Amino acid sequence: MSGVPDFFIVGHPKSGTTALYETLAGHPQIFLPERKEPRWFASDLPSPYQPRRSGEPGESFADYLALFAGASPGQLTGDGSTAYIWSRTAAGLIAEARPDARIIAIFREPASYLRSLHLQLLQHKSEEVASLREALALEPERRLGRRLTEVNRDFPQVLLYSERVRYTEQLRRYEEHFGREQILVLIYDDFRADNDACVRRVERFLGIEERGAPAGGNEANPSLRRRVDLDNALHEAFFGGNGALRTARRAARLVVGQRAGARAFRTLREKLVFASPGQADPELTRELRLRFRGEVEALGEHLGRDLVALWGYDQP
């Protein structure tokens, strides 16, 4: 289908996808839109293209294709949407629209991945339960549509953490629609250990000039811990309150401008609300490794690689 991207970075989130996206965006033979995560083909998950709660339609397929309209002749275009790897519809819809597409997937050790994912969902206010252990324990209720956040009340699957670690099932969905030669699987540890070699591998896979990774770090989207009470208070100060407070804020916006007010909110939130995630809970890490060892073994066998040893799942 004309205009559909040439390749897709399908995920996982918190596994180097943003760093890879930003690196490829600097390649002269690649065009990537400023909007990462458009998620058009994840029809079963939240996206700007879903109908709005007001009843208005979401953005259109033409809006999606317009993201890539700035590509120069000869440039490859790409879509970086991490939701595609755990969406149950994306693989088939991408294949229908672009059967010759190239697919890039990145997998990360499950325990560290879920911890980073939980922190990210807290940061975006998609999650309100500050303890990962408690969030995991809520999965049975959330499958029934209970104990959901306002953000995800229509998409409980966003908060089903264990569903995200069905790595082999996710990969096979793409293999059913694309030949293995059209799929590149990366391991997050390799990306961190030798960023340059991984980027060159991606460039060879896409058939573009090898330039490698730029000098500097390879963590474009680090995990952060959200101070929930402080974040809620900050949102209340900027957006909530009684009528008098809202009137005062409107008057202030007339003086400083709405954009300046939004920038002030973002700056305060970054400085006050987010902190280093701290140390992982060793007992929970051990429990998660026991729980997902079978999935690690299955993915390792599927890829022909000893992920059990690489990820430390051979340790008691």
C-alpha positions as CSV (number, residue, x, y, z in Angstrom):
1,M,0.0,0.0,0.0
2,S,1.5,3.3,-1.1
3,G,2.9,5.4,1.7
4,V,3.0,2.7,4.4
5,P,6.4,2.6,6.1
6,D,9.2,0.3,4.9
7,F,10.1,-1.0,8.3
8,F,8.7,-1.2,11.9
9,I,10.5,-1.1,15.2
10,V,7.9,-3.1,17.1
11,G,9.3,-3.2,20.6
12,H,9.6,-4.0,23.5
13,P,9.4,-0.7,25.4
14,K,12.2,0.1,27.9
15,S,14.5,-2.1,25.8
16,G,16.5,0.4,23.7
17,T,13.9,1.2,21.1
18,T,14.0,4.9,21.7
19,A,17.7,5.0,21.5
20,L,17.6,3.0,18.3
21,Y,14.9,5.2,16.8
22,E,16.9,8.3,17.5
23,T,20.1,6.9,16.0
24,L,18.3,5.8,12.8
25,A,16.6,9.2,12.6
26,G,20.0,10.7,12.0
27,H,20.9,8.4,9.1
28,P,20.5,10.2,5.7
29,Q,18.9,7.2,4.1
30,I,16.2,7.0,6.8
31,F,13.1,9.1,7.5
32,L,11.5,8.7,10.8
33,P,8.7,11.1,11.9
34,E,8.9,13.2,15.1
35,R,5.9,11.3,16.5
36,K,7.3,8.0,17.8
37,E,4.7,5.5,18.8
38,P,1.8,6.3,16.4
39,R,0.4,2.8,17.0
40,W,-1.9,2.8,14.0
41,F,-1.8,-1.0,13.5
42,A,-2.4,-1.8,17.1
43,S,-6.1,-1.6,16.7
44,D,-6.7,-3.4,20.0
45,L,-4.8,-0.9,22.1
46,P,-5.0,2.9,22.9
47,S,-3.8,5.2,20.2
48,P,-4.6,8.6,18.7
49,Y,-6.6,6.8,16.0
50,Q,-9.1,5.2,18.4
51,P,-12.5,6.9,18.8
52,R,-12.5,9.5,21.5
53,R,-14.6,9.1,24.7
54,S,-16.5,12.2,23.6
55,G,-17.8,10.1,20.6
56,E,-15.7,12.0,18.1
57,P,-13.6,9.8,15.7
58,G,-9.9,9.6,16.1
59,E,-7.3,10.6,13.6
60,S,-7.5,8.9,10.2
61,F,-5.3,6.6,8.2
62,A,-4.6,9.6,6.0
63,D,-3.3,11.4,9.1
64,Y,-1.1,8.4,9.9
65,L,0.4,8.3,6.3
66,A,1.0,12.1,6.5
67,L,3.5,11.4,9.2
68,F,5.8,10.0,6.5
69,A,5.1,12.6,3.8
70,G,8.4,14.5,4.5
71,A,10.6,11.6,3.3
72,S,12.8,12.4,0.4
73,P,12.9,10.2,-2.7
74,G,15.0,7.1,-1.9
75,Q,14.7,7.3,1.9
76,L,13.3,4.4,3.8
77,T,10.5,5.3,6.2
78,G,9.9,3.6,9.5
79,D,7.3,3.4,12.3
80,G,8.6,2.9,15.9
81,S,5.6,1.7,18.0
82,T,6.5,-0.6,20.9
83,A,2.8,-1.5,21.3
84,Y,3.0,-3.6,18.1
85,I,4.9,-6.4,19.8
86,W,2.2,-7.2,22.3
87,S,-0.8,-6.1,20.2
88,R,-2.7,-9.1,18.9
89,T,-3.8,-7.4,15.7
90,A,-0.7,-5.4,14.6
91,A,1.3,-8.2,12.9
92,G,-1.6,-9.2,10.7
93,L,-2.6,-5.6,9.8
94,I,1.0,-4.6,9.0
95,A,1.4,-7.6,6.8
96,E,-1.9,-6.8,5.0
97,A,-0.8,-3.2,4.4
98,R,2.9,-3.9,3.7
99,P,3.8,-7.6,3.2
100,D,7.4,-6.8,2.4
101,A,8.0,-4.8,5.5
102,R,11.1,-5.3,7.7
103,I,10.4,-6.0,11.4
104,I,12.8,-5.2,14.3
105,A,12.0,-6.5,17.7
106,I,14.1,-6.1,20.9
107,F,13.7,-8.4,24.0
108,R,14.9,-7.8,27.5
109,E,15.3,-9.9,30.6
110,P,11.7,-10.2,32.1
111,A,12.3,-9.1,35.7
112,S,14.2,-5.9,34.8
113,Y,11.8,-5.2,31.9
114,L,8.7,-5.4,34.0
115,R,10.2,-3.2,36.7
116,S,11.1,-0.5,34.1
117,L,7.7,-0.8,32.4
118,H,5.9,-0.4,35.8
119,L,8.0,2.8,36.5
120,Q,7.1,4.1,33.0
121,L,3.4,3.5,33.4
122,L,3.5,5.3,36.8
123,Q,5.3,8.2,35.1
124,H,2.6,8.5,32.5
125,K,-0.2,8.1,35.1
126,S,-1.4,4.9,33.4
127,E,-0.6,3.1,36.6
128,E,-1.5,4.3,40.2
129,V,-0.2,1.3,42.2
130,A,3.3,2.2,43.3
131,S,4.3,-1.3,44.2
132,L,5.1,-3.7,41.3
133,R,4.3,-6.6,43.5
134,E,0.8,-5.2,44.3
135,A,0.2,-4.3,40.6
136,L,1.0,-7.9,39.6
137,A,-1.3,-9.2,42.3
138,L,-4.1,-7.1,40.9
139,E,-4.0,-8.7,37.4
140,P,-7.0,-11.1,38.0
141,E,-9.2,-8.2,39.1
142,R,-8.0,-6.0,36.2
143,R,-8.8,-8.8,33.7
144,L,-12.4,-8.4,34.9
145,G,-12.3,-4.6,34.4
146,R,-11.8,-3.7,38.0
147,R,-9.1,-1.6,39.8
148,L,-8.2,0.2,36.6
149,T,-6.9,3.7,36.2
150,E,-8.9,6.4,34.5
151,V,-6.4,6.5,31.7
152,N,-6.8,2.8,30.9
153,R,-10.3,2.0,31.9
154,D,-11.1,1.0,28.3
155,F,-7.9,-1.0,27.8
156,P,-7.2,-3.2,30.9
157,Q,-4.6,-5.2,28.9
158,V,-2.2,-2.2,29.3
159,L,-2.0,-3.1,33.1
160,L,-1.6,-6.9,32.6
161,Y,2.2,-7.0,33.1
162,S,2.6,-10.8,32.8
163,E,0.9,-10.7,29.4
164,R,3.8,-8.6,28.1
165,V,6.3,-11.4,28.7
166,R,4.8,-13.9,26.3
167,Y,7.9,-13.4,24.1
168,T,7.8,-16.5,22.0
169,E,4.1,-16.1,21.2
170,Q,4.6,-12.5,20.2
171,L,7.5,-13.4,17.9
172,R,5.6,-16.2,16.3
173,R,2.7,-13.8,15.5
174,Y,5.2,-12.0,13.2
175,E,6.7,-15.1,11.8
176,E,3.3,-16.3,10.7
177,H,3.0,-13.2,8.5
178,F,6.6,-12.4,7.6
179,G,9.4,-14.8,6.6
180,R,12.2,-15.0,9.2
181,E,14.5,-13.2,6.8
182,Q,12.2,-10.1,7.2
183,I,12.5,-10.1,11.0
184,L,15.5,-9.0,13.0
185,V,15.5,-9.9,16.7
186,L,17.9,-8.0,19.0
187,I,18.6,-8.7,22.7
188,Y,18.8,-5.6,24.9
189,D,22.0,-6.8,26.6
190,D,23.8,-6.8,23.3
191,F,22.5,-3.3,22.5
192,R,23.9,-2.0,25.8
193,A,27.2,-3.9,25.6
194,D,28.1,-2.9,22.0
195,N,25.7,-0.3,20.8
196,D,27.7,0.4,17.6
197,A,27.7,-3.3,16.5
198,C,24.0,-3.5,17.1
199,V,23.3,-0.4,15.1
200,R,25.5,-1.7,12.2
201,R,23.5,-5.0,12.3
202,V,20.3,-3.0,11.9
203,E,21.8,-1.0,9.1
204,R,22.8,-4.1,7.2
205,F,19.4,-5.6,7.8
206,L,17.7,-2.5,6.3
207,G,20.2,-2.5,3.4
208,I,21.6,1.0,4.1
209,E,25.1,2.4,4.5
210,E,26.8,1.3,7.7
211,R,27.5,4.3,9.9
212,G,27.2,2.8,13.3
213,A,26.2,4.5,16.6
214,P,27.1,8.1,17.3
215,A,29.5,8.7,20.2
216,G,27.7,9.0,23.6
217,G,25.3,7.1,25.7
218,N,22.7,4.6,24.5
219,E,19.9,5.2,27.1
220,A,17.6,7.7,25.6
221,N,14.6,7.0,27.9
222,P,15.9,6.0,31.4
223,S,13.6,4.6,34.0
224,L,12.5,7.0,36.7
225,R,10.5,6.6,39.9
226,R,7.4,8.9,40.2
227,R,6.8,10.4,43.6
228,V,3.0,9.8,43.5
229,D,1.7,12.1,46.2
230,L,3.9,15.0,45.0
231,D,2.8,14.4,41.4
232,N,-0.9,14.4,42.4
233,A,-0.4,17.6,44.4
234,L,1.3,19.3,41.4
235,H,-1.5,18.3,39.1
236,E,-4.0,19.6,41.5
237,A,-2.2,22.9,41.8
238,F,-2.0,23.4,38.0
239,F,-5.2,21.8,36.9
240,G,-7.6,21.2,39.8
241,G,-8.9,23.2,42.7
242,N,-12.0,25.3,43.3
243,G,-13.5,28.0,41.2
244,A,-11.4,30.8,42.7
245,L,-8.2,28.9,42.1
246,R,-9.2,28.1,38.5
247,T,-10.0,31.8,37.9
248,A,-6.6,32.9,39.3
249,R,-4.9,30.4,36.9
250,R,-6.8,31.7,33.9
251,A,-5.7,35.2,34.8
252,A,-2.1,34.1,35.2
253,R,-2.2,32.5,31.7
254,L,-3.3,35.7,30.2
255,V,-0.2,37.3,31.6
256,V,2.4,34.6,30.9
257,G,0.7,32.7,28.1
258,Q,-0.6,29.2,28.1
259,R,2.5,27.6,26.6
260,A,4.7,29.2,29.3
261,G,2.4,27.8,31.9
262,A,2.6,24.3,30.3
263,R,6.4,24.6,30.2
264,A,6.5,25.6,33.9
265,F,4.4,22.5,34.8
266,R,6.7,20.1,32.8
267,T,9.8,21.6,34.3
268,L,8.5,21.4,37.9
269,R,7.3,17.8,37.3
270,E,10.7,16.7,35.9
271,K,12.6,18.3,38.8
272,L,10.3,17.5,41.7
273,V,8.4,14.4,40.8
274,F,10.8,12.0,39.2
275,A,13.8,10.4,40.9
276,S,16.2,7.6,40.4
277,P,14.3,4.3,40.7
278,G,16.5,3.0,43.5
279,Q,17.3,-0.7,44.1
280,A,15.2,-3.5,42.8
281,D,13.4,-5.8,45.4
282,P,15.7,-8.9,45.3
283,E,12.9,-11.2,46.6
284,L,10.5,-10.0,43.9
285,T,13.2,-10.4,41.2
286,R,13.8,-14.0,42.4
287,E,10.1,-14.7,42.2
288,L,9.8,-13.2,38.7
289,R,12.8,-15.2,37.5
290,L,11.2,-18.4,38.7
291,R,7.9,-17.4,37.2
292,F,9.3,-16.6,33.7
293,R,12.1,-19.1,33.4
294,G,10.0,-21.3,31.1
295,E,9.4,-18.3,28.8
296,V,13.2,-17.5,28.8
297,E,14.0,-21.1,27.9
298,A,11.4,-21.1,25.1
299,L,12.7,-17.9,23.5
300,G,16.3,-19.0,23.8
301,E,15.5,-22.3,22.0
302,H,13.5,-20.5,19.4
303,L,16.4,-18.1,18.7
304,G,19.1,-20.7,19.1
305,R,20.7,-18.8,22.0
306,D,21.4,-19.5,25.6
307,L,19.3,-16.8,27.2
308,V,19.1,-18.7,30.5
309,A,22.8,-18.2,31.1
310,L,22.9,-14.7,29.6
311,W,20.1,-13.4,31.8
312,G,21.2,-15.3,34.9
313,Y,18.3,-17.7,35.1
314,D,20.7,-20.6,35.7
315,Q,21.4,-19.2,39.1
316,P,19.5,-20.4,42.2
